[in-house]
Amino acid sequence: MRILFAGSPAIAVPALESIAAMSGGGDCVLAGLLTRADSPKGRSSKPEPTECVAAAERLSIPILKPEKLDDAARGQTAALKPDLLVCFAYGKIFGPQFLSLFPLGGINIHPSLLPKYRGATPIPAAIFNREPVTGITIQRVAAEMDSGDILVQESVPLSGRETTASLSETMAHKAAELLPAAIRGIAGGTLRAQPQDHRAATYCSLIKKEDGLIDWNRSAAEIDAHIRAFDPWPLSWTMHGELPLFILQAEALEITDNAALPGHVLGKDRKKGILIQTGEGILAVSKLQYQTKKALEWQAFLNGARNFMGAKLG
């Protein structure tokens, strides 16, 4: 079986490498990588390749980086003679003409318990909504996004302290563990697909930079989840006077509310950090950063921000 892997960000790299390891055992051949075209990154806006490209270069496999999945891209793909498409966070929709190039069709790895959280941001959505559990689904690629029949699904319990960065790493390795058995099941014809309950489908939308703005009228638990969901991007932020301020690490405290207004900096706790009133409860902030400065632990931050105590944020 010849496999074309479609993936772009770092979360997809372990899955790519797991297929390469299968290739070494003779179960399949990793025919190539299909990934997003180079895009501007960083302050220099210099075009840089996706994270999957470096892994593919180490593996010495062909790399396709088309701007569009047009006739030229389909020709390049067909030349690799793939049997199966395996996709994880590629970033483009596959049309019927492209999928027709794969005799065994395509499968997609999605980091949620489908049909819950269809869409591009299931990991932040699970954290933001304080889910007790999420998971990984391997599904058939279908015309409608994330609607394909389920081949493999496994739950991942959440502690309530995950960030999008840490949970993405967990999901990356969990996907890599589940993928080989799914591919072998497809090759052997032993894997049975289960249709999704489309009536139960929920969706998550793309995250925008402005979504990181903290609403201090929300509860401390909600703001804590907001901070963790938007780490590492776009980060959660507020205003201290005219200065944008990123809140990088925090936790909700079980402390009785007082009469202070939401966003008011109340004081500090030697173990927990800077205490900020919210709409319900108190948020203890342990790491923060002015937009033009470096990230600091709360003690060091207060040493350089002597007018912070008693301030009203937002």
C-alpha positions as a Markdown table, in Angstrom:
| # | Residue | x | y | z |
|---|---|---|---|---|
| 1 | Met | 0.0 | 0.0 | 0.0 |
| 2 | Arg | 1.3 | 3.4 | -1.0 |
| 3 | Ile | 0.3 | 6.3 | 1.3 |
| 4 | Leu | 0.3 | 10.0 | 0.6 |
| 5 | Phe | 0.3 | 11.9 | 3.9 |
| 6 | Ala | -1.3 | 15.3 | 3.9 |
| 7 | Gly | -0.4 | 17.5 | 6.9 |
| 8 | Ser | 1.1 | 20.9 | 7.8 |
| 9 | Pro | 1.7 | 21.9 | 11.5 |
| 10 | Ala | 3.7 | 20.3 | 14.2 |
| 11 | Ile | 0.8 | 18.3 | 15.5 |
| 12 | Ala | 0.9 | 16.1 | 12.4 |
| 13 | Val | 4.6 | 15.2 | 12.5 |
| 14 | Pro | 4.4 | 12.2 | 14.8 |
| 15 | Ala | 1.7 | 10.6 | 12.6 |
| 16 | Leu | 3.9 | 11.2 | 9.5 |
| 17 | Glu | 6.8 | 9.5 | 11.3 |
| 18 | Ser | 4.6 | 6.6 | 12.4 |
| 19 | Ile | 3.7 | 5.8 | 8.8 |
| 20 | Ala | 7.4 | 6.0 | 7.9 |
| 21 | Ala | 8.1 | 3.5 | 10.6 |
| 22 | Met | 5.6 | 1.2 | 9.1 |
| 23 | Ser | 7.3 | 1.6 | 5.7 |
| 24 | Gly | 10.4 | 0.2 | 7.3 |
| 25 | Gly | 8.5 | -2.9 | 8.3 |
| 26 | Gly | 7.3 | -3.5 | 4.7 |
| 27 | Asp | 3.6 | -3.0 | 5.6 |
| 28 | Cys | 3.3 | 0.1 | 3.4 |
| 29 | Val | 5.2 | 2.7 | 1.6 |
| 30 | Leu | 5.2 | 6.4 | 2.5 |
| 31 | Ala | 4.9 | 7.8 | -1.0 |
| 32 | Gly | 5.2 | 11.5 | -0.1 |
| 33 | Leu | 4.0 | 14.5 | 1.8 |
| 34 | Leu | 1.3 | 16.9 | 0.7 |
| 35 | Thr | 1.6 | 20.1 | 2.7 |
| 36 | Arg | 0.7 | 23.8 | 2.6 |
| 37 | Ala | 2.8 | 26.2 | 0.5 |
| 38 | Asp | 5.4 | 28.2 | 2.3 |
| 39 | Ser | 3.9 | 31.2 | 4.1 |
| 40 | Pro | 5.2 | 34.4 | 5.8 |
| 41 | Lys | 6.2 | 33.9 | 9.5 |
| 42 | Gly | 7.7 | 36.0 | 12.2 |
| 43 | Arg | 8.6 | 39.7 | 12.2 |
| 44 | Ser | 10.5 | 39.4 | 9.0 |
| 45 | Ser | 7.5 | 37.9 | 7.2 |
| 46 | Lys | 9.9 | 35.6 | 5.3 |
| 47 | Pro | 8.1 | 32.6 | 3.7 |
| 48 | Glu | 8.9 | 29.5 | 5.6 |
| 49 | Pro | 7.8 | 25.8 | 5.1 |
| 50 | Thr | 5.4 | 24.0 | 7.4 |
| 51 | Glu | 6.7 | 21.9 | 10.3 |
| 52 | Cys | 6.0 | 18.7 | 8.3 |
| 53 | Val | 8.5 | 19.6 | 5.6 |
| 54 | Ala | 11.5 | 19.2 | 7.9 |
| 55 | Ala | 10.3 | 15.8 | 8.9 |
| 56 | Ala | 9.8 | 14.8 | 5.3 |
| 57 | Glu | 13.2 | 16.0 | 4.4 |
| 58 | Arg | 14.7 | 13.8 | 7.1 |
| 59 | Leu | 12.7 | 10.9 | 5.7 |
| 60 | Ser | 13.8 | 11.6 | 2.1 |
| 61 | Ile | 10.4 | 11.5 | 0.7 |
| 62 | Pro | 8.9 | 13.6 | -2.1 |
| 63 | Ile | 7.2 | 16.9 | -0.9 |
| 64 | Leu | 4.3 | 18.5 | -2.7 |
| 65 | Lys | 3.5 | 22.1 | -1.7 |
| 66 | Pro | 0.8 | 23.3 | -4.2 |
| 67 | Glu | -1.0 | 26.6 | -3.7 |
| 68 | Lys | -4.1 | 25.0 | -5.0 |
| 69 | Leu | -5.3 | 21.4 | -5.6 |
| 70 | Asp | -5.7 | 22.0 | -9.3 |
| 71 | Asp | -4.8 | 20.0 | -12.4 |
| 72 | Ala | -1.1 | 20.5 | -11.8 |
| 73 | Ala | -1.3 | 19.3 | -8.2 |
| 74 | Arg | -3.4 | 16.3 | -9.2 |
| 75 | Gly | -0.8 | 15.4 | -11.8 |
| 76 | Gln | 2.0 | 15.5 | -9.3 |
| 77 | Thr | -0.1 | 13.4 | -6.9 |
| 78 | Ala | -1.0 | 10.8 | -9.5 |
| 79 | Ala | 2.7 | 10.5 | -10.4 |
| 80 | Leu | 3.3 | 9.1 | -6.9 |
| 81 | Lys | 0.8 | 6.3 | -7.5 |
| 82 | Pro | -0.8 | 6.5 | -4.0 |
| 83 | Asp | -3.4 | 4.0 | -2.8 |
| 84 | Leu | -4.5 | 5.8 | 0.4 |
| 85 | Leu | -4.6 | 9.4 | 1.5 |
| 86 | Val | -4.0 | 10.0 | 5.2 |
| 87 | Cys | -4.7 | 13.5 | 6.4 |
| 88 | Phe | -4.0 | 15.3 | 9.7 |
| 89 | Ala | -4.4 | 19.1 | 9.8 |
| 90 | Tyr | -3.5 | 19.7 | 6.2 |
| 91 | Gly | -5.5 | 22.9 | 5.9 |
| 92 | Lys | -7.4 | 22.5 | 2.6 |
| 93 | Ile | -10.6 | 20.8 | 1.5 |
| 94 | Phe | -10.3 | 17.8 | -0.9 |
| 95 | Gly | -12.5 | 17.8 | -3.9 |
| 96 | Pro | -13.9 | 14.7 | -5.6 |
| 97 | Gln | -11.5 | 14.9 | -8.4 |
| 98 | Phe | -8.5 | 14.8 | -6.0 |
| 99 | Leu | -10.0 | 12.0 | -3.9 |
| 100 | Ser | -10.5 | 9.9 | -7.0 |
| 101 | Leu | -6.7 | 9.5 | -7.3 |
| 102 | Phe | -6.8 | 7.2 | -4.3 |
| 103 | Pro | -8.2 | 3.7 | -4.9 |
| 104 | Leu | -8.6 | 3.1 | -1.1 |
| 105 | Gly | -10.0 | 6.6 | -0.5 |
| 106 | Gly | -8.8 | 8.9 | 2.3 |
| 107 | Ile | -8.8 | 8.9 | 6.1 |
| 108 | Asn | -8.6 | 12.0 | 8.3 |
| 109 | Ile | -7.3 | 12.3 | 11.9 |
| 110 | His | -9.4 | 14.7 | 14.0 |
| 111 | Pro | -8.6 | 15.6 | 17.6 |
| 112 | Ser | -12.1 | 15.4 | 19.1 |
| 113 | Leu | -14.8 | 12.9 | 19.8 |
| 114 | Leu | -16.7 | 13.4 | 16.6 |
| 115 | Pro | -19.4 | 14.4 | 15.9 |
| 116 | Lys | -18.5 | 16.9 | 18.6 |
| 117 | Tyr | -16.4 | 19.9 | 17.6 |
| 118 | Arg | -16.2 | 19.5 | 13.9 |
| 119 | Gly | -14.0 | 22.2 | 12.4 |
| 120 | Ala | -10.6 | 23.7 | 12.6 |
| 121 | Thr | -10.1 | 24.3 | 16.4 |
| 122 | Pro | -11.4 | 21.3 | 18.4 |
| 123 | Ile | -8.5 | 21.4 | 20.9 |
| 124 | Pro | -9.0 | 25.0 | 22.0 |
| 125 | Ala | -12.8 | 24.5 | 22.0 |
| 126 | Ala | -12.6 | 21.5 | 24.4 |
| 127 | Ile | -10.4 | 23.5 | 26.8 |
| 128 | Phe | -12.4 | 26.7 | 26.5 |
| 129 | Asn | -15.6 | 24.9 | 27.2 |
| 130 | Arg | -14.0 | 23.0 | 30.2 |
| 131 | Glu | -14.8 | 19.6 | 28.8 |
| 132 | Pro | -13.9 | 16.7 | 31.2 |
| 133 | Val | -12.9 | 14.5 | 28.2 |
| 134 | Thr | -12.0 | 14.8 | 24.6 |
| 135 | Gly | -10.4 | 12.4 | 22.2 |
| 136 | Ile | -9.0 | 11.4 | 18.8 |
| 137 | Thr | -11.1 | 10.2 | 15.9 |
| 138 | Ile | -9.9 | 8.6 | 12.7 |
| 139 | Gln | -12.6 | 8.9 | 10.1 |
| 140 | Arg | -13.2 | 8.5 | 6.4 |
| 141 | Val | -12.7 | 11.7 | 4.4 |
| 142 | Ala | -16.2 | 12.9 | 3.2 |
| 143 | Ala | -17.5 | 15.8 | 1.1 |
| 144 | Glu | -18.7 | 17.6 | 4.2 |
| 145 | Met | -16.0 | 18.6 | 6.7 |
| 146 | Asp | -15.4 | 16.1 | 9.5 |
| 147 | Ser | -18.6 | 14.2 | 8.6 |
| 148 | Gly | -17.1 | 10.9 | 7.5 |
| 149 | Asp | -17.8 | 7.5 | 9.0 |
| 150 | Ile | -15.7 | 6.7 | 12.1 |
| 151 | Leu | -13.0 | 4.0 | 11.9 |
| 152 | Val | -11.3 | 4.5 | 15.2 |
| 153 | Gln | -12.1 | 6.6 | 18.2 |
| 154 | Glu | -10.4 | 6.9 | 21.6 |
| 155 | Ser | -11.1 | 9.2 | 24.6 |
| 156 | Val | -8.6 | 11.4 | 26.3 |
| 157 | Pro | -9.5 | 12.6 | 29.9 |
| 158 | Leu | -8.7 | 16.2 | 30.7 |
| 159 | Ser | -7.4 | 17.4 | 34.1 |
| 160 | Gly | -8.5 | 21.0 | 33.6 |
| 161 | Arg | -5.0 | 22.3 | 33.5 |
| 162 | Glu | -4.2 | 21.6 | 29.8 |
| 163 | Thr | -3.2 | 24.4 | 27.4 |
| 164 | Thr | -3.8 | 24.1 | 23.7 |
| 165 | Ala | 0.0 | 23.7 | 23.4 |
| 166 | Ser | 0.2 | 20.8 | 25.9 |
| 167 | Leu | -3.0 | 19.1 | 24.7 |
| 168 | Ser | -1.8 | 19.3 | 21.0 |
| 169 | Glu | 1.3 | 17.4 | 21.9 |
| 170 | Thr | -0.7 | 14.8 | 23.7 |
| 171 | Met | -3.0 | 14.4 | 20.7 |
| 172 | Ala | -0.1 | 14.3 | 18.3 |
| 173 | His | 1.4 | 11.3 | 20.0 |
| 174 | Lys | -2.0 | 9.6 | 20.6 |
| 175 | Ala | -2.8 | 9.9 | 16.8 |
| 176 | Ala | 0.6 | 8.4 | 16.0 |
| 177 | Glu | -0.2 | 5.4 | 18.3 |
| 178 | Leu | -3.6 | 4.7 | 16.8 |
| 179 | Leu | -2.8 | 5.3 | 13.1 |
| 180 | Pro | -0.8 | 2.1 | 12.3 |
| 181 | Ala | -3.6 | -0.3 | 13.4 |
| 182 | Ala | -6.1 | 1.7 | 11.4 |
| 183 | Ile | -4.0 | 1.5 | 8.2 |
| 184 | Arg | -3.5 | -2.2 | 8.7 |
| 185 | Gly | -7.2 | -2.7 | 9.2 |
| 186 | Ile | -7.9 | -0.8 | 5.9 |
| 187 | Ala | -5.3 | -2.9 | 4.1 |
| 188 | Gly | -6.7 | -6.1 | 5.4 |
| 189 | Gly | -10.3 | -5.2 | 5.0 |
| 190 | Thr | -11.0 | -5.8 | 8.7 |
| 191 | Leu | -11.8 | -2.3 | 9.8 |
| 192 | Arg | -15.5 | -1.5 | 9.9 |
| 193 | Ala | -16.8 | 2.1 | 9.8 |
| 194 | Gln | -19.6 | 3.5 | 11.9 |
| 195 | Pro | -21.7 | 6.5 | 10.6 |
| 196 | Gln | -21.7 | 9.6 | 12.7 |
| 197 | Asp | -24.9 | 10.8 | 14.3 |
| 198 | His | -25.1 | 14.0 | 12.3 |
| 199 | Arg | -28.0 | 15.4 | 14.6 |
| 200 | Ala | -25.5 | 15.5 | 17.4 |
| 201 | Ala | -22.8 | 17.5 | 15.5 |
| 202 | Thr | -21.4 | 20.6 | 17.1 |
| 203 | Tyr | -18.9 | 23.0 | 15.4 |
| 204 | Cys | -15.9 | 25.1 | 16.3 |
| 205 | Ser | -14.8 | 28.2 | 14.4 |
| 206 | Leu | -11.5 | 29.7 | 13.4 |
| 207 | Ile | -9.8 | 31.7 | 16.2 |
| 208 | Lys | -9.0 | 35.4 | 15.6 |
| 209 | Lys | -6.4 | 37.5 | 17.3 |
| 210 | Glu | -9.1 | 39.7 | 18.9 |
| 211 | Asp | -10.7 | 36.6 | 20.5 |
| 212 | Gly | -7.8 | 36.7 | 23.1 |
| 213 | Leu | -9.3 | 39.8 | 24.8 |
| 214 | Ile | -10.3 | 39.0 | 28.4 |
| 215 | Asp | -13.7 | 39.9 | 29.6 |
| 216 | Trp | -13.2 | 40.4 | 33.4 |
| 217 | Asn | -17.0 | 40.2 | 33.9 |
| 218 | Arg | -16.8 | 36.5 | 33.2 |
| 219 | Ser | -16.1 | 34.1 | 36.1 |
| 220 | Ala | -12.5 | 33.2 | 37.2 |
| 221 | Ala | -13.0 | 29.6 | 36.0 |
| 222 | Glu | -14.1 | 30.8 | 32.5 |
| 223 | Ile | -11.2 | 33.3 | 32.3 |
| 224 | Asp | -8.7 | 30.5 | 33.4 |
| 225 | Ala | -10.1 | 28.3 | 30.6 |
| 226 | His | -9.8 | 31.2 | 28.1 |
| 227 | Ile | -6.1 | 31.7 | 29.0 |
| 228 | Arg | -5.3 | 28.0 | 28.6 |
| 229 | Ala | -7.3 | 27.6 | 25.4 |
| 230 | Phe | -5.5 | 30.5 | 23.7 |
| 231 | Asp | -2.0 | 29.4 | 24.6 |
| 232 | Pro | 0.1 | 29.5 | 22.4 |
| 233 | Trp | -2.0 | 31.7 | 20.1 |
| 234 | Pro | -3.4 | 34.3 | 20.1 |
| 235 | Leu | -2.7 | 34.5 | 23.9 |
| 236 | Ser | -5.1 | 36.2 | 26.3 |
| 237 | Trp | -4.7 | 39.9 | 26.9 |
| 238 | Thr | -6.1 | 42.9 | 28.6 |
| 239 | Met | -5.2 | 46.5 | 29.0 |
| 240 | His | -3.3 | 48.2 | 31.9 |
| 241 | Gly | -3.9 | 51.8 | 31.2 |
| 242 | Glu | -2.7 | 52.2 | 27.6 |
| 243 | Leu | -0.4 | 49.1 | 27.7 |
| 244 | Pro | -1.5 | 45.8 | 26.3 |
| 245 | Leu | -0.8 | 43.1 | 28.9 |
| 246 | Phe | -0.8 | 39.3 | 28.2 |
| 247 | Ile | -1.9 | 37.0 | 31.0 |
| 248 | Leu | 0.1 | 33.8 | 30.4 |
| 249 | Gln | -0.6 | 31.6 | 33.4 |
| 250 | Ala | -3.3 | 31.8 | 36.0 |
| 251 | Glu | -5.8 | 29.7 | 38.0 |
| 252 | Ala | -9.2 | 30.3 | 39.5 |
| 253 | Leu | -9.3 | 30.4 | 43.3 |
| 254 | Glu | -12.1 | 29.3 | 45.6 |
| 255 | Ile | -12.3 | 32.5 | 47.5 |
| 256 | Thr | -15.5 | 34.4 | 48.5 |
| 257 | Asp | -16.1 | 37.4 | 46.3 |
| 258 | Asn | -15.7 | 40.9 | 47.7 |
| 259 | Ala | -17.1 | 44.3 | 46.7 |
| 260 | Ala | -14.3 | 45.0 | 44.1 |
| 261 | Leu | -15.2 | 45.6 | 40.5 |
| 262 | Pro | -14.2 | 43.0 | 37.9 |
| 263 | Gly | -10.7 | 43.6 | 36.6 |
| 264 | His | -9.5 | 45.2 | 39.9 |
| 265 | Val | -6.0 | 44.1 | 41.1 |
| 266 | Leu | -6.7 | 43.2 | 44.7 |
| 267 | Gly | -3.2 | 42.2 | 46.0 |
| 268 | Lys | -1.0 | 39.1 | 46.0 |
| 269 | Asp | -0.7 | 35.7 | 47.4 |
| 270 | Arg | 2.8 | 34.4 | 48.1 |
| 271 | Lys | 2.1 | 31.0 | 46.6 |
| 272 | Lys | -0.5 | 31.7 | 43.9 |
| 273 | Gly | 0.5 | 35.1 | 42.5 |
| 274 | Ile | -1.3 | 38.4 | 41.7 |
| 275 | Leu | -5.0 | 38.4 | 42.7 |
| 276 | Ile | -7.5 | 39.9 | 40.3 |
| 277 | Gln | -11.3 | 40.2 | 40.8 |
| 278 | Thr | -13.5 | 38.7 | 38.2 |
| 279 | Gly | -17.3 | 38.7 | 37.7 |
| 280 | Glu | -17.4 | 35.6 | 39.9 |
| 281 | Gly | -14.4 | 34.6 | 42.0 |
| 282 | Ile | -10.7 | 35.6 | 42.0 |
| 283 | Leu | -8.1 | 34.8 | 39.4 |
| 284 | Ala | -4.5 | 34.2 | 40.6 |
| 285 | Val | -2.0 | 35.2 | 37.9 |
| 286 | Ser | 1.4 | 33.7 | 38.0 |
| 287 | Lys | 3.0 | 34.8 | 34.7 |
| 288 | Leu | 2.3 | 37.8 | 32.5 |
| 289 | Gln | 3.9 | 40.1 | 29.9 |
| 290 | Tyr | 3.6 | 43.6 | 28.6 |
| 291 | Gln | 3.3 | 43.5 | 24.8 |
| 292 | Thr | 6.8 | 44.9 | 24.2 |
| 293 | Lys | 8.6 | 43.2 | 27.1 |
| 294 | Lys | 9.6 | 39.7 | 28.0 |
| 295 | Ala | 7.4 | 37.2 | 29.9 |
| 296 | Leu | 7.9 | 37.3 | 33.7 |
| 297 | Glu | 6.9 | 35.4 | 36.8 |
| 298 | Trp | 4.6 | 37.5 | 38.9 |
| 299 | Gln | 7.2 | 38.5 | 41.5 |
| 300 | Ala | 9.6 | 39.9 | 38.9 |
| 301 | Phe | 6.8 | 41.6 | 37.1 |
| 302 | Leu | 5.7 | 43.5 | 40.2 |
| 303 | Asn | 9.3 | 44.6 | 40.7 |
| 304 | Gly | 9.1 | 46.5 | 37.5 |
| 305 | Ala | 5.4 | 47.6 | 37.6 |
| 306 | Arg | 5.1 | 49.3 | 41.0 |
| 307 | Asn | 1.8 | 51.0 | 40.0 |
| 308 | Phe | 0.1 | 47.7 | 39.3 |
| 309 | Met | -1.4 | 47.0 | 42.7 |
| 310 | Gly | -4.9 | 48.5 | 42.9 |
| 311 | Ala | -5.1 | 49.0 | 39.1 |
| 312 | Lys | -8.2 | 48.4 | 37.1 |
| 313 | Leu | -7.6 | 46.2 | 34.1 |
| 314 | Gly | -9.5 | 46.2 | 30.9 |
